């Protein structure tokens, strides 16, 4: 969800961020519990596909071969 500078959900003016570090290395690392509650990845290798438009964006997590976790969504941009 979009977050404000204090890390609280702010659907009107918050900023959505994506942390995607699932493409290499030997294993997936656990995230801190305070961060993990706001994340989607469920221990699946893959990549994030972002599509940017003038007034919004969409995302799709594409799992590596054999992975089953999926995440898709879209949102509009907040006014400046």
Jmol script that loads the backbone (N, CA, C; Angstrom):
load data "model"
ATOM      1  N   UNK A   1       0.827  -1.201   0.000  1.00  0.00           N
ATOM      2  CA  UNK A   1       0.000   0.000   0.000  1.00  0.00           C
ATOM      3  C   UNK A   1       0.866   1.259   0.000  1.00  0.00           C
ATOM      4  N   UNK A   2       0.337   2.361  -0.443  1.00  0.00           N
ATOM      5  CA  UNK A   2       1.079   3.622  -0.399  1.00  0.00           C
ATOM      6  C   UNK A   2       1.318   4.042   1.051  1.00  0.00           C
ATOM      7  N   UNK A   3       2.527   4.515   1.333  1.00  0.00           N
ATOM      8  CA  UNK A   3       2.903   4.885   2.700  1.00  0.00           C
ATOM      9  C   UNK A   3       3.314   6.348   2.777  1.00  0.00           C
ATOM     10  N   UNK A   4       3.094   6.962   3.945  1.00  0.00           N
ATOM     11  CA  UNK A   4       3.591   8.320   4.170  1.00  0.00           C
ATOM     12  C   UNK A   4       5.013   8.234   4.728  1.00  0.00           C
ATOM     13  N   UNK A   5       5.605   9.367   5.056  1.00  0.00           N
ATOM     14  CA  UNK A   5       7.001   9.363   5.496  1.00  0.00           C
ATOM     15  C   UNK A   5       7.213   8.696   6.850  1.00  0.00           C
ATOM     16  N   UNK A   6       6.154   8.458   7.602  1.00  0.00           N
ATOM     17  CA  UNK A   6       6.263   7.747   8.881  1.00  0.00           C
ATOM     18  C   UNK A   6       6.057   6.243   8.715  1.00  0.00           C
ATOM     19  N   UNK A   7       5.825   5.797   7.467  1.00  0.00           N
ATOM     20  CA  UNK A   7       5.616   4.378   7.212  1.00  0.00           C
ATOM     21  C   UNK A   7       4.196   3.911   7.465  1.00  0.00           C
ATOM     22  N   UNK A   8       3.265   4.869   7.557  1.00  0.00           N
ATOM     23  CA  UNK A   8       1.862   4.540   7.779  1.00  0.00           C
ATOM     24  C   UNK A   8       1.120   4.552   6.439  1.00  0.00           C
ATOM     25  N   UNK A   9       0.107   3.722   6.324  1.00  0.00           N
ATOM     26  CA  UNK A   9      -0.667   3.662   5.080  1.00  0.00           C
ATOM     27  C   UNK A   9      -1.370   4.993   4.848  1.00  0.00           C
ATOM     28  N   UNK A  10      -1.205   5.535   3.636  1.00  0.00           N
ATOM     29  CA  UNK A  10      -1.831   6.793   3.238  1.00  0.00           C
ATOM     30  C   UNK A  10      -2.275   6.617   1.787  1.00  0.00           C
ATOM     31  N   UNK A  11      -3.504   6.154   1.606  1.00  0.00           N
ATOM     32  CA  UNK A  11      -3.997   5.844   0.255  1.00  0.00           C
ATOM     33  C   UNK A  11      -4.201   7.088  -0.601  1.00  0.00           C
ATOM     34  N   UNK A  12      -4.367   8.253   0.008  1.00  0.00           N
ATOM     35  CA  UNK A  12      -4.605   9.478  -0.761  1.00  0.00           C
ATOM     36  C   UNK A  12      -3.319  10.096  -1.294  1.00  0.00           C
ATOM     37  N   UNK A  13      -2.252  10.164  -0.476  1.00  0.00           N
ATOM     38  CA  UNK A  13      -1.046  10.873  -0.899  1.00  0.00           C
ATOM     39  C   UNK A  13       0.241  10.088  -0.663  1.00  0.00           C
ATOM     40  N   UNK A  14       0.121   8.846  -0.219  1.00  0.00           N
ATOM     41  CA  UNK A  14       1.306   8.049   0.073  1.00  0.00           C
ATOM     42  C   UNK A  14       2.046   7.621  -1.183  1.00  0.00           C
ATOM     43  N   UNK A  15       3.242   7.120  -0.968  1.00  0.00           N
ATOM     44  CA  UNK A  15       4.090   6.646  -2.062  1.00  0.00           C
ATOM     45  C   UNK A  15       4.209   5.136  -1.972  1.00  0.00           C
ATOM     46  N   UNK A  16       3.981   4.465  -3.078  1.00  0.00           N
ATOM     47  CA  UNK A  16       4.136   3.012  -3.126  1.00  0.00           C
ATOM     48  C   UNK A  16       5.580   2.712  -3.492  1.00  0.00           C
ATOM     49  N   UNK A  17       6.164   1.780  -2.807  1.00  0.00           N
ATOM     50  CA  UNK A  17       7.533   1.381  -3.128  1.00  0.00           C
ATOM     51  C   UNK A  17       7.575  -0.127  -3.333  1.00  0.00           C
ATOM     52  N   UNK A  18       8.496  -0.542  -4.171  1.00  0.00           N
ATOM     53  CA  UNK A  18       8.689  -1.955  -4.463  1.00  0.00           C
ATOM     54  C   UNK A  18      10.125  -2.319  -4.125  1.00  0.00           C
ATOM     55  N   UNK A  19      10.309  -3.338  -3.329  1.00  0.00           N
ATOM     56  CA  UNK A  19      11.628  -3.876  -3.043  1.00  0.00           C
ATOM     57  C   UNK A  19      11.654  -5.251  -3.693  1.00  0.00           C
ATOM     58  N   UNK A  20      12.463  -5.374  -4.743  1.00  0.00           N
ATOM     59  CA  UNK A  20      12.504  -6.623  -5.494  1.00  0.00           C
ATOM     60  C   UNK A  20      13.946  -7.087  -5.550  1.00  0.00           C
ATOM     61  N   UNK A  21      14.246  -8.103  -4.806  1.00  0.00           N
ATOM     62  CA  UNK A  21      15.593  -8.648  -4.782  1.00  0.00           C
ATOM     63  C   UNK A  21      15.536 -10.153  -4.893  1.00  0.00           C
ATOM     64  N   UNK A  22      14.803 -10.642  -5.884  1.00  0.00           N
ATOM     65  CA  UNK A  22      14.540 -12.081  -5.974  1.00  0.00           C
ATOM     66  C   UNK A  22      15.160 -12.718  -7.203  1.00  0.00           C
ATOM     67  N   UNK A  23      16.125 -12.052  -7.829  1.00  0.00           N
ATOM     68  CA  UNK A  23      16.606 -12.548  -9.107  1.00  0.00           C
ATOM     69  C   UNK A  23      17.906 -13.311  -9.102  1.00  0.00           C
ATOM     70  N   UNK A  24      18.578 -13.458  -7.995  1.00  0.00           N
ATOM     71  CA  UNK A  24      19.857 -14.155  -8.050  1.00  0.00           C
ATOM     72  C   UNK A  24      20.351 -14.553  -6.683  1.00  0.00           C
ATOM     73  N   UNK A  25      21.573 -14.980  -6.620  1.00  0.00           N
ATOM     74  CA  UNK A  25      22.144 -15.403  -5.343  1.00  0.00           C
ATOM     75  C   UNK A  25      21.723 -16.802  -4.975  1.00  0.00           C
ATOM     76  N   UNK A  26      22.180 -17.258  -3.841  1.00  0.00           N
ATOM     77  CA  UNK A  26      21.940 -18.624  -3.437  1.00  0.00           C
ATOM     78  C   UNK A  26      20.656 -18.877  -2.680  1.00  0.00           C
ATOM     79  N   UNK A  27      20.121 -17.849  -2.001  1.00  0.00           N
ATOM     80  CA  UNK A  27      18.899 -18.069  -1.234  1.00  0.00           C
ATOM     81  C   UNK A  27      18.175 -16.748  -1.024  1.00  0.00           C
ATOM     82  N   UNK A  28      16.907 -16.851  -0.669  1.00  0.00           N
ATOM     83  CA  UNK A  28      16.108 -15.677  -0.342  1.00  0.00           C
ATOM     84  C   UNK A  28      16.254 -15.403   1.144  1.00  0.00           C
ATOM     85  N   UNK A  29      16.421 -14.139   1.525  1.00  0.00           N
ATOM     86  CA  UNK A  29      16.590 -13.761   2.919  1.00  0.00           C
ATOM     87  C   UNK A  29      15.274 -13.279   3.498  1.00  0.00           C
ATOM     88  N   UNK A  30      15.070 -13.530   4.772  1.00  0.00           N
ATOM     89  CA  UNK A  30      13.896 -13.021   5.472  1.00  0.00           C
ATOM     90  C   UNK A  30      14.030 -11.516   5.660  1.00  0.00           C
ATOM     91  N   UNK A  31      12.918 -10.806   5.563  1.00  0.00           N
ATOM     92  CA  UNK A  31      12.896  -9.371   5.831  1.00  0.00           C
ATOM     93  C   UNK A  31      12.558  -9.144   7.292  1.00  0.00           C
ATOM     94  N   UNK A  32      12.937  -7.993   7.815  1.00  0.00           N
ATOM     95  CA  UNK A  32      12.556  -7.647   9.185  1.00  0.00           C
ATOM     96  C   UNK A  32      11.042  -7.716   9.315  1.00  0.00           C
ATOM     97  N   UNK A  33      10.558  -8.088  10.471  1.00  0.00           N
ATOM     98  CA  UNK A  33       9.120  -8.270  10.664  1.00  0.00           C
ATOM     99  C   UNK A  33       8.333  -6.992  10.418  1.00  0.00           C
ATOM    100  N   UNK A  34       8.866  -5.807  10.775  1.00  0.00           N
ATOM    101  CA  UNK A  34       8.124  -4.566  10.562  1.00  0.00           C
ATOM    102  C   UNK A  34       7.993  -4.240   9.076  1.00  0.00           C
ATOM    103  N   UNK A  35       8.921  -4.724   8.266  1.00  0.00           N
ATOM    104  CA  UNK A  35       8.846  -4.496   6.825  1.00  0.00           C
ATOM    105  C   UNK A  35       8.055  -5.613   6.142  1.00  0.00           C
ATOM    106  N   UNK A  36       8.212  -6.826   6.610  1.00  0.00           N
ATOM    107  CA  UNK A  36       7.587  -7.985   5.972  1.00  0.00           C
ATOM    108  C   UNK A  36       6.069  -7.873   5.962  1.00  0.00           C
ATOM    109  N   UNK A  37       5.469  -7.237   6.961  1.00  0.00           N
ATOM    110  CA  UNK A  37       4.008  -7.162   7.003  1.00  0.00           C
ATOM    111  C   UNK A  37       3.440  -6.361   5.841  1.00  0.00           C
ATOM    112  N   UNK A  38       4.276  -5.579   5.153  1.00  0.00           N
ATOM    113  CA  UNK A  38       3.804  -4.767   4.031  1.00  0.00           C
ATOM    114  C   UNK A  38       4.295  -5.298   2.693  1.00  0.00           C
ATOM    115  N   UNK A  39       4.806  -6.504   2.644  1.00  0.00           N
ATOM    116  CA  UNK A  39       5.363  -7.025   1.406  1.00  0.00           C
ATOM    117  C   UNK A  39       4.533  -8.162   0.854  1.00  0.00           C
ATOM    118  N   UNK A  40       4.760  -8.471  -0.408  1.00  0.00           N
ATOM    119  CA  UNK A  40       3.971  -9.486  -1.086  1.00  0.00           C
ATOM    120  C   UNK A  40       4.729 -10.780  -1.334  1.00  0.00           C
ATOM    121  N   UNK A  41       6.018 -10.707  -1.594  1.00  0.00           N
ATOM    122  CA  UNK A  41       6.766 -11.886  -2.007  1.00  0.00           C
ATOM    123  C   UNK A  41       6.689 -12.961  -0.942  1.00  0.00           C
ATOM    124  N   UNK A  42       6.429 -14.162  -1.380  1.00  0.00           N
ATOM    125  CA  UNK A  42       6.298 -15.289  -0.465  1.00  0.00           C
ATOM    126  C   UNK A  42       7.431 -16.292  -0.669  1.00  0.00           C
ATOM    127  N   UNK A  43       8.655 -15.806  -0.806  1.00  0.00           N
ATOM    128  CA  UNK A  43       9.791 -16.703  -0.958  1.00  0.00           C
ATOM    129  C   UNK A  43       9.867 -17.348  -2.331  1.00  0.00           C
ATOM    130  N   UNK A  44       9.518 -16.600  -3.356  1.00  0.00           N
ATOM    131  CA  UNK A  44       9.522 -17.109  -4.727  1.00  0.00           C
ATOM    132  C   UNK A  44      10.498 -16.299  -5.564  1.00  0.00           C
ATOM    133  N   UNK A  45      11.356 -16.973  -6.307  1.00  0.00           N
ATOM    134  CA  UNK A  45      12.241 -16.294  -7.254  1.00  0.00           C
ATOM    135  C   UNK A  45      11.410 -15.723  -8.394  1.00  0.00           C
ATOM    136  N   UNK A  46      11.849 -14.606  -8.959  1.00  0.00           N
ATOM    137  CA  UNK A  46      11.132 -14.036 -10.090  1.00  0.00           C
ATOM    138  C   UNK A  46      11.560 -12.605 -10.352  1.00  0.00           C
ATOM    139  N   UNK A  47      10.700 -11.869 -11.041  1.00  0.00           N
ATOM    140  CA  UNK A  47      10.990 -10.473 -11.352  1.00  0.00           C
ATOM    141  C   UNK A  47       9.713  -9.662 -11.301  1.00  0.00           C
ATOM    142  N   UNK A  48       9.882  -8.346 -11.232  1.00  0.00           N
ATOM    143  CA  UNK A  48       8.750  -7.437 -11.201  1.00  0.00           C
ATOM    144  C   UNK A  48       8.658  -6.717 -12.540  1.00  0.00           C
ATOM    145  N   UNK A  49       7.523  -6.800 -13.169  1.00  0.00           N
ATOM    146  CA  UNK A  49       7.269  -6.084 -14.420  1.00  0.00           C
ATOM    147  C   UNK A  49       6.434  -4.856 -14.084  1.00  0.00           C
ATOM    148  N   UNK A  50       6.967  -3.665 -14.378  1.00  0.00           N
ATOM    149  CA  UNK A  50       6.254  -2.411 -14.156  1.00  0.00           C
ATOM    150  C   UNK A  50       5.854  -1.797 -15.486  1.00  0.00           C
ATOM    151  N   UNK A  51       4.639  -1.314 -15.579  1.00  0.00           N
ATOM    152  CA  UNK A  51       4.178  -0.585 -16.750  1.00  0.00           C
ATOM    153  C   UNK A  51       3.786   0.806 -16.273  1.00  0.00           C
ATOM    154  N   UNK A  52       4.492   1.806 -16.787  1.00  0.00           N
ATOM    155  CA  UNK A  52       4.256   3.190 -16.365  1.00  0.00           C
ATOM    156  C   UNK A  52       3.448   3.932 -17.416  1.00  0.00           C
ATOM    157  N   UNK A  53       2.453   4.698 -16.959  1.00  0.00           N
ATOM    158  CA  UNK A  53       1.613   5.502 -17.831  1.00  0.00           C
ATOM    159  C   UNK A  53       1.611   6.937 -17.299  1.00  0.00           C
ATOM    160  N   UNK A  54       1.156   7.910 -18.068  1.00  0.00           N
ATOM    161  CA  UNK A  54       1.173   9.301 -17.608  1.00  0.00           C
ATOM    162  C   UNK A  54       0.426   9.523 -16.288  1.00  0.00           C
ATOM    163  N   UNK A  55      -0.671   8.828 -16.070  1.00  0.00           N
ATOM    164  CA  UNK A  55      -1.467   9.070 -14.864  1.00  0.00           C
ATOM    165  C   UNK A  55      -1.517   7.873 -13.922  1.00  0.00           C
ATOM    166  N   UNK A  56      -0.700   6.853 -14.168  1.00  0.00           N
ATOM    167  CA  UNK A  56      -0.757   5.691 -13.293  1.00  0.00           C
ATOM    168  C   UNK A  56       0.283   4.647 -13.660  1.00  0.00           C
ATOM    169  N   UNK A  57       0.136   3.475 -13.078  1.00  0.00           N
ATOM    170  CA  UNK A  57       1.097   2.393 -13.288  1.00  0.00           C
ATOM    171  C   UNK A  57       0.425   1.058 -12.947  1.00  0.00           C
ATOM    172  N   UNK A  58       1.026  -0.010 -13.410  1.00  0.00           N
ATOM    173  CA  UNK A  58       0.586  -1.345 -13.030  1.00  0.00           C
ATOM    174  C   UNK A  58       1.823  -2.199 -12.787  1.00  0.00           C
ATOM    175  N   UNK A  59       1.656  -3.256 -12.017  1.00  0.00           N
ATOM    176  CA  UNK A  59       2.764  -4.146 -11.715  1.00  0.00           C
ATOM    177  C   UNK A  59       2.301  -5.589 -11.813  1.00  0.00           C
ATOM    178  N   UNK A  60       3.271  -6.456 -12.030  1.00  0.00           N
ATOM    179  CA  UNK A  60       3.010  -7.889 -12.094  1.00  0.00           C
ATOM    180  C   UNK A  60       4.276  -8.611 -11.668  1.00  0.00           C
ATOM    181  N   UNK A  61       4.167  -9.470 -10.658  1.00  0.00           N
ATOM    182  CA  UNK A  61       5.289 -10.298 -10.263  1.00  0.00           C
ATOM    183  C   UNK A  61       5.262 -11.537 -11.150  1.00  0.00           C
ATOM    184  N   UNK A  62       6.370 -11.801 -11.838  1.00  0.00           N
ATOM    185  CA  UNK A  62       6.484 -12.939 -12.742  1.00  0.00           C
ATOM    186  C   UNK A  62       7.400 -13.957 -12.074  1.00  0.00           C
ATOM    187  N   UNK A  63       6.858 -15.093 -11.604  1.00  0.00           N
ATOM    188  CA  UNK A  63       7.704 -16.067 -10.927  1.00  0.00           C
ATOM    189  C   UNK A  63       8.604 -16.809 -11.907  1.00  0.00           C
ATOM    190  N   UNK A  64       9.762 -17.246 -11.405  1.00  0.00           N
ATOM    191  CA  UNK A  64      10.658 -18.087 -12.209  1.00  0.00           C
ATOM    192  C   UNK A  64       9.964 -19.419 -12.464  1.00  0.00           C
ATOM    193  N   UNK A  65      10.478 -20.168 -13.425  1.00  0.00           N
ATOM    194  CA  UNK A  65       9.908 -21.475 -13.773  1.00  0.00           C
ATOM    195  C   UNK A  65       9.726 -22.312 -12.512  1.00  0.00           C
ATOM    196  N   UNK A  66       8.548 -22.864 -12.351  1.00  0.00           N
ATOM    197  CA  UNK A  66       8.234 -23.691 -11.200  1.00  0.00           C
ATOM    198  C   UNK A  66       7.640 -22.930 -10.035  1.00  0.00           C
ATOM    199  N   UNK A  67       7.721 -21.588 -10.051  1.00  0.00           N
ATOM    200  CA  UNK A  67       7.156 -20.776  -8.974  1.00  0.00           C
ATOM    201  C   UNK A  67       5.666 -20.599  -9.161  1.00  0.00           C
ATOM    202  N   UNK A  68       4.951 -20.499  -8.064  1.00  0.00           N
ATOM    203  CA  UNK A  68       3.499 -20.388  -8.165  1.00  0.00           C
ATOM    204  C   UNK A  68       2.948 -19.061  -7.647  1.00  0.00           C
ATOM    205  N   UNK A  69       3.750 -18.289  -6.913  1.00  0.00           N
ATOM    206  CA  UNK A  69       3.231 -17.047  -6.351  1.00  0.00           C
ATOM    207  C   UNK A  69       3.004 -16.012  -7.443  1.00  0.00           C
ATOM    208  N   UNK A  70       1.873 -15.304  -7.387  1.00  0.00           N
ATOM    209  CA  UNK A  70       1.549 -14.260  -8.336  1.00  0.00           C
ATOM    210  C   UNK A  70       1.094 -13.024  -7.576  1.00  0.00           C
ATOM    211  N   UNK A  71       1.387 -11.855  -8.117  1.00  0.00           N
ATOM    212  CA  UNK A  71       0.907 -10.595  -7.548  1.00  0.00           C
ATOM    213  C   UNK A  71       0.734  -9.618  -8.701  1.00  0.00           C
ATOM    214  N   UNK A  72      -0.445  -9.049  -8.845  1.00  0.00           N
ATOM    215  CA  UNK A  72      -0.689  -8.049  -9.889  1.00  0.00           C
ATOM    216  C   UNK A  72      -1.498  -6.910  -9.282  1.00  0.00           C
ATOM    217  N   UNK A  73      -1.390  -5.742  -9.874  1.00  0.00           N
ATOM    218  CA  UNK A  73      -2.179  -4.617  -9.419  1.00  0.00           C
ATOM    219  C   UNK A  73      -1.941  -3.389 -10.258  1.00  0.00           C
ATOM    220  N   UNK A  74      -2.689  -2.355  -9.974  1.00  0.00           N
ATOM    221  CA  UNK A  74      -2.519  -1.078 -10.672  1.00  0.00           C
ATOM    222  C   UNK A  74      -2.999   0.036  -9.756  1.00  0.00           C
ATOM    223  N   UNK A  75      -2.568   1.237 -10.052  1.00  0.00           N
ATOM    224  CA  UNK A  75      -2.951   2.396  -9.256  1.00  0.00           C
ATOM    225  C   UNK A  75      -2.784   3.658 -10.094  1.00  0.00           C
ATOM    226  N   UNK A  76      -3.426   4.717  -9.651  1.00  0.00           N
ATOM    227  CA  UNK A  76      -3.252   6.010 -10.290  1.00  0.00           C
ATOM    228  C   UNK A  76      -2.230   6.814  -9.489  1.00  0.00           C
ATOM    229  N   UNK A  77      -1.655   7.804 -10.101  1.00  0.00           N
ATOM    230  CA  UNK A  77      -0.671   8.648  -9.430  1.00  0.00           C
ATOM    231  C   UNK A  77      -1.389   9.721  -8.609  1.00  0.00           C
ATOM    232  N   UNK A  78      -0.811  10.076  -7.471  1.00  0.00           N
ATOM    233  CA  UNK A  78      -1.343  11.153  -6.646  1.00  0.00           C
ATOM    234  C   UNK A  78      -1.026  12.479  -7.301  1.00  0.00           C
ATOM    235  N   UNK A  79      -1.882  13.484  -7.143  1.00  0.00           N
ATOM    236  CA  UNK A  79      -1.559  14.792  -7.690  1.00  0.00           C
ATOM    237  C   UNK A  79      -0.356  15.383  -6.964  1.00  0.00           C
ATOM    238  N   UNK A  80       0.389  16.234  -7.656  1.00  0.00           N
ATOM    239  CA  UNK A  80       1.578  16.849  -7.059  1.00  0.00           C
ATOM    240  C   UNK A  80       1.223  17.800  -5.945  1.00  0.00           C
TER     241      UNK A  80
END
end "model"
wireframe off; spacefill off
backbone 0.3
color backbone group
